[in-house]
Every structure is written in C-alpha cells, then in structure tokens.
Amino acid sequence: MNLAKKLVSVAAGVALVAGMGAVAATPATAKNKAKSTGASVLSLPPDLVETLAAAGVTLGVSGAAKASINGSTGYTEVRFPRAPKPKTDGVIPHSGDLTITSANTGVTLKFAKPWITFATSPDSEGAVLEGVVTGIPEWMAPFDGLNGQRLGSFEIADWAGEWKMGKVRKVGKNFKRIDTFTGGGTVSVRDQDVANIFNTALFGPGQSVLQPGQAIGTIQTELKNEVICKTKKACK
C-alpha cells in the first residue's frame, strides 16, 4: 500500500471511530443536575520507556495531564482528567496532552485531548484511544495532512467498563445520587498505518520499532457522576 492510500485508510479509520457510541455518562435531565469528575491513567511499563529512551525518544506531558512514576511497579503513569465535553454516548473525553520527542529526527509529536471511544451494542467489544495529533513534519507527506485531526491511534481490545448507580440521599432541600464508573484494558498500536507514522517520525524512515498490535501498556478509567435532584423520585 502506497503512502497516499495509507493516508486515506487512516482518515477513514478516524471517521469510523468517531461514529462509535456507548453510554459514557449518566445524563442530566430537566429535573436534575449532574457533575462529572474523574480521570484515565495510561500506564507504560519500564522496559518500553527505557527502550524509547535508549533510542533517543522521551515522553512528556502538557496542559492538564500529569505524569509520575509508580513506586511499586516502576510504571510511568500519565493521568488525563476527564473533560466536560463532548457529552456524547460512547465517548469519554479528557484534557491534557502527551508529547513524544525524538532526538534522532527532531520531531515532537503531540497526542492531545484523548478520547476513549467504544460501542453501545451489547455484543460489541473493545475500544479505541484517540487523540488530536500534531507535529508530523512536512517530509512525511502526505501523512502531514493528518496534523490537527483526531486519530484513532491505539486499540483497547479487552476494554471493559461499567456504571454503578449509587444510593439516593437527602442533602438539605435536595436529593443526591453519586454514580461511579470503572473501566480499563490493554493499550496496543492500532494498525500498520499508525505504526508507520510513529516509527518514521520518531525513529526515522524504514524503522520498525513499534509493530501493529504491539501492547504498550494499560489504561484505567475511574469516573464519578454526582446527580442533584429536586425530588427523590427524580434521582432514581
């Protein structure tokens, strides 16, 4: 497949991911108000981070994202807070950016405002971790045309998530219910096109450090939805 066809393939994949849906939040109605908080944590194993560093590739964060080293596991953990928008079924939006800088090529890729997108139907499996990608250089044309687009870069094949509805409690003159969501799975390079983009930009033309389907870590999502209602019935 030539580069032009790969560009079309990747763009089509982005459109497909954007159309997927599932219940990602407890919706507010005219009778109640909902406030959602939480985050997703991307955990990268030490061997991957060390391999990247040895190849002159370093990771960073910007915006609301935070990075730290887990003292127990040694994993690099990148925390992306949940973003308030879009409020769309099947999308868990986040704020913050992951940056990947190469000393070899001088390229810094940014994977910004990541979404976890998954499907609504009961028999659907898996999810996609997508983000707005920038920093693809002109010498990688036509892939540089993807700059600023939301790209489904990583697959979460074993994604599993579930909302649990809390008990309704009276608070002052109102009623409150706190729902919680937990989900997660293994994160892997989505396909050959994505592998080609990252390999070329970070390691140079013809390199194949990252392979399609290669696991790069895990992601864990924990959300809290606080619903405030005028009546107890409205909170159920």
C-alpha positions in Angstrom: 0.0 0.0 0.0 1.5 3.3 -1.0 1.5 6.4 1.2 -1.4 8.1 -0.5 -3.6 5.0 0.1 -2.4 4.8 3.7 -3.5 8.4 4.3 -6.9 7.6 3.0 -7.0 4.4 5.2 -6.1 6.3 8.3 -8.6 9.1 7.7 -11.3 6.5 7.1 -10.4 4.9 10.4 -10.8 8.2 12.2 -14.3 8.6 10.7 -15.3 5.1 11.8 -14.1 5.6 15.3 -15.9 9.0 15.6 -19.2 7.2 14.8 -18.9 4.6 17.6 -21.1 5.1 20.7 -21.9 3.8 24.1 -23.2 5.0 27.5 -20.3 7.1 28.9 -22.1 9.2 31.4 -25.3 9.4 33.5 -27.2 12.1 31.7 -28.8 15.2 33.4 -32.4 15.8 32.8 -34.7 18.8 33.3 -35.3 17.6 36.9 -31.7 17.1 38.0 -28.2 18.4 37.6 -25.1 16.3 37.0 -21.4 17.0 37.7 -18.9 14.6 36.3 -15.3 14.2 37.5 -12.5 11.6 37.3 -9.6 10.6 35.0 -8.0 7.9 33.0 -4.5 6.7 33.8 -2.2 5.4 31.0 0.4 3.1 32.5 3.6 2.5 30.5 6.0 -0.3 31.6 9.6 0.5 32.4 11.0 -1.7 29.6 9.1 0.3 27.0 10.1 3.7 28.4 13.8 2.5 28.7 13.7 1.2 25.1 12.4 4.6 23.9 14.9 6.5 25.9 17.8 4.4 24.6 16.6 5.2 21.1 16.6 8.9 21.8 12.8 9.2 22.4 11.5 10.9 25.5 7.9 11.3 26.8 6.4 14.4 28.3 3.0 16.0 29.2 1.4 19.4 28.9 -1.8 21.0 29.8 -3.9 19.3 32.4 -2.1 15.9 32.1 0.2 14.8 34.9 3.0 12.2 34.8 4.6 10.2 37.6 6.5 7.0 38.4 4.6 4.4 40.3 7.0 3.5 43.2 5.6 -0.1 43.5 5.6 -1.1 39.8 8.0 1.3 38.2 5.4 2.1 35.5 5.2 5.6 34.1 1.7 6.8 34.7 0.1 9.6 32.7 -3.1 10.9 34.2 -5.6 12.6 31.8 -8.5 14.3 33.7 -12.0 13.9 32.3 -13.1 16.8 30.2 -16.7 18.2 30.4 -17.3 18.0 26.6 -18.4 16.4 24.4 -21.3 14.9 26.3 -21.8 12.1 23.8 -22.7 8.5 24.3 -19.7 6.3 23.7 -17.1 8.9 24.3 -15.1 9.5 27.5 -13.3 12.8 26.7 -10.2 14.0 28.5 -8.0 17.1 28.7 -4.2 17.2 28.7 -1.6 16.2 26.1 1.1 13.5 25.8 4.2 14.7 23.9 6.8 12.3 22.3 10.1 13.9 21.4 12.8 12.3 19.2 16.4 13.4 19.4 17.1 11.4 16.2 14.6 13.2 13.9 14.0 16.4 15.8 10.3 15.7 15.7 7.9 16.2 18.7 4.6 14.5 18.2 1.7 15.7 20.4 -1.3 13.4 21.2 -3.8 15.9 22.6 -7.2 15.7 24.3 -7.5 11.9 24.2 -10.9 10.2 24.0 -11.8 6.7 24.8 -14.5 5.7 22.3 -16.5 2.5 22.5 -19.7 1.0 21.0 -23.2 0.8 22.5 -24.4 -2.6 21.3 -24.1 -5.4 24.0 -22.2 -7.7 21.6 -19.6 -5.0 20.8 -16.1 -5.5 22.1 -13.1 -3.2 22.5 -12.5 0.5 22.4 -10.2 3.0 20.8 -7.9 5.6 22.4 -7.8 8.5 20.0 -6.3 12.0 20.2 -5.6 15.1 18.1 -2.2 14.5 16.6 0.2 17.4 15.7 3.9 17.6 14.9 4.0 15.3 11.8 6.7 17.0 9.7 6.3 18.0 6.0 8.9 15.5 4.9 6.4 12.8 5.9 3.9 13.9 3.3 1.1 13.0 2.8 0.8 12.0 6.5 1.5 15.6 7.5 -2.1 16.2 6.3 -3.3 14.5 9.4 -2.0 17.2 11.7 -4.8 18.7 13.7 -7.1 15.7 13.1 -8.4 13.3 15.7 -6.6 10.0 15.0 -7.6 6.6 16.4 -4.0 5.6 17.3 -4.4 2.8 19.9 -6.8 -0.1 20.4 -8.1 -1.3 23.8 -9.2 -4.7 22.6 -10.1 -6.1 26.1 -11.9 -2.9 27.2 -14.5 -3.4 29.9 -16.4 -0.7 31.8 -19.4 -0.4 33.9 -21.5 2.3 35.7 -22.8 1.6 39.2 -25.7 3.6 40.4 -25.3 5.0 44.0 -28.0 5.3 46.7 -30.2 8.4 46.8 -29.6 10.5 49.9 -31.3 13.7 51.1 -28.9 16.7 51.3 -30.6 19.8 52.6 -33.7 20.5 50.5 -32.4 18.4 47.6 -31.5 14.8 46.9 -28.2 13.4 45.7 -27.0 10.3 44.0 -23.4 9.5 43.2 -22.7 7.1 40.4 -19.3 5.6 39.7 -17.7 4.2 36.5 -14.7 1.9 36.3 -13.2 0.6 33.1 -9.9 -0.3 31.5 -7.9 -2.6 29.3 -4.6 -3.2 27.4 -3.5 -0.5 25.0 -1.9 -1.5 21.8 -0.7 0.1 18.5 -3.9 0.0 16.3 -2.6 -0.9 12.9 0.3 -0.7 10.4 -0.6 2.9 9.3 -0.3 4.1 12.9 2.9 2.2 13.4 4.4 3.7 10.2 3.6 7.2 11.4 5.2 6.9 14.8 8.1 4.8 13.6 9.0 7.2 10.8 8.5 10.4 12.9 10.4 9.2 15.9 13.0 6.7 14.7 13.4 7.6 11.0 12.3 6.3 7.6 12.3 2.5 7.4 12.4 1.8 11.1 10.0 -0.6 12.7 10.5 -0.3 16.5 6.7 -0.3 17.1 4.6 -3.0 15.5 0.8 -3.1 14.8 -0.9 -4.9 17.6 2.0 -4.4 20.0 0.9 -3.7 23.6 2.4 -0.5 25.0 0.7 -0.5 28.4 -2.7 -0.4 30.1 -5.3 2.3 30.8 -7.6 2.5 33.8 -10.6 4.9 34.0 -12.4 5.9 37.1 -15.3 8.4 36.9 -17.8 9.9 39.4 -21.1 11.4 38.4 -22.8 13.4 41.1 -26.6 13.9 40.4 -28.6 16.5 42.4 -32.3 16.4 42.2 -35.3 18.3 43.5 -37.2 15.1 44.4 -36.2 11.6 45.4 -38.1 10.1 42.5 -36.2 12.3 40.0 -32.9 10.8 41.3 -33.9 7.2 40.7 
